[in-house]
Amino acid sequence: MNQELKSTLETAKRSCSRCLAHKTFKPDNEDRELAQKACKRAYTILNDVFDEMRKKDETTLDQINALRKAKTICLDAYDACKECDKEEPKMKHILNEIK
């Protein structure tokens, strides 16, 4: 996993946790937006790597499937954040599935 992707995923997870922690103090805080932007950025990075690997034809099917799964996880995490009731850090839990 490259450093930019790792950093972006950590930003999304941290912002998700902070959003949950501040739910009573700042119900309309910017942490949710930051988490969503970071999740979208992670998806874009994964999509770019996925496209590059497919162009080069140097990768195995396992690597391509792992990237496809990671992209799906990012989209699922984004959707979970949009519908979050702030009872648990849903985005963080979903993003933890990316290896």
C-alpha positions as CSV (number, residue, x, y, z in Angstrom):
1,M,0.0,0.0,0.0
2,N,1.5,3.3,-1.0
3,Q,2.0,6.1,1.5
4,E,-0.6,8.5,0.1
5,L,-3.3,5.9,0.3
6,K,-2.3,4.8,3.8
7,S,-2.4,8.4,4.9
8,T,-5.7,9.1,3.3
9,L,-7.3,6.0,4.9
10,E,-6.0,7.0,8.3
11,T,-7.4,10.5,7.9
12,A,-10.8,9.1,7.1
13,K,-10.7,6.7,10.1
14,R,-9.5,9.4,12.4
15,S,-12.2,11.9,11.2
16,C,-14.9,9.3,11.6
17,S,-13.8,8.7,15.2
18,R,-13.6,12.4,16.0
19,C,-17.1,12.9,14.4
20,L,-18.5,10.3,16.8
21,A,-16.7,11.7,19.8
22,H,-18.0,15.2,19.1
23,K,-21.6,14.2,18.3
24,T,-23.1,16.0,21.3
25,F,-20.7,19.0,21.3
26,K,-20.7,19.8,17.6
27,P,-23.5,17.9,15.9
28,D,-22.8,19.8,12.6
29,N,-19.0,19.6,12.7
30,E,-16.7,19.4,9.7
31,D,-15.2,16.0,10.7
32,R,-17.9,14.2,8.7
33,E,-17.1,16.1,5.6
34,L,-13.4,15.5,6.0
35,A,-14.0,11.8,6.5
36,Q,-16.1,11.7,3.3
37,K,-13.5,13.6,1.3
38,A,-10.7,11.4,2.5
39,C,-12.8,8.3,1.6
40,K,-13.5,9.6,-1.9
41,R,-9.7,10.4,-2.3
42,A,-8.8,6.9,-1.2
43,Y,-11.3,5.5,-3.8
44,T,-9.7,7.7,-6.5
45,I,-6.2,6.5,-5.6
46,L,-7.3,2.9,-5.6
47,N,-9.0,3.4,-8.9
48,D,-5.9,5.0,-10.5
49,V,-3.7,2.1,-9.3
50,F,-6.3,-0.4,-10.5
51,D,-6.3,1.2,-14.0
52,E,-2.5,1.4,-14.1
53,M,-2.2,-2.3,-13.2
54,R,-4.7,-3.4,-15.8
55,K,-2.8,-1.3,-18.5
56,K,0.5,-2.9,-17.7
57,D,-0.8,-6.5,-17.5
58,E,2.0,-7.2,-15.1
59,T,-0.2,-8.1,-12.1
60,T,-1.8,-11.3,-11.0
61,L,-5.5,-11.7,-10.9
62,D,-5.3,-11.8,-7.0
63,Q,-3.9,-8.3,-7.0
64,I,-6.5,-6.9,-9.3
65,N,-9.3,-8.6,-7.2
66,A,-7.8,-7.2,-4.0
67,L,-7.9,-3.7,-5.5
68,R,-11.4,-4.2,-6.7
69,K,-12.5,-5.3,-3.2
70,A,-10.7,-2.3,-1.6
71,K,-12.6,0.1,-4.0
72,T,-15.9,-1.5,-3.1
73,I,-15.1,-1.2,0.6
74,C,-14.4,2.5,0.1
75,L,-17.7,3.0,-1.6
76,D,-19.5,1.1,1.2
77,A,-17.8,3.2,3.8
78,Y,-18.8,6.4,2.1
79,D,-22.4,5.3,1.9
80,A,-22.3,4.2,5.6
81,C,-21.0,7.7,6.6
82,K,-23.7,9.5,4.7
83,E,-26.4,7.5,6.5
84,C,-24.6,7.4,9.9
85,D,-26.6,8.0,13.1
86,K,-23.4,8.5,15.1
87,E,-23.9,5.6,17.3
88,E,-20.7,3.9,16.2
89,P,-17.8,4.8,13.9
90,K,-19.2,2.9,10.9
91,M,-16.8,4.3,8.3
92,K,-13.8,3.4,10.5
93,H,-15.0,-0.2,11.0
94,I,-15.6,-0.7,7.3
95,L,-12.3,0.8,6.2
96,N,-10.4,-1.5,8.7
97,E,-11.3,-4.3,6.3
98,I,-8.8,-2.9,3.7
99,K,-5.5,-4.8,4.0
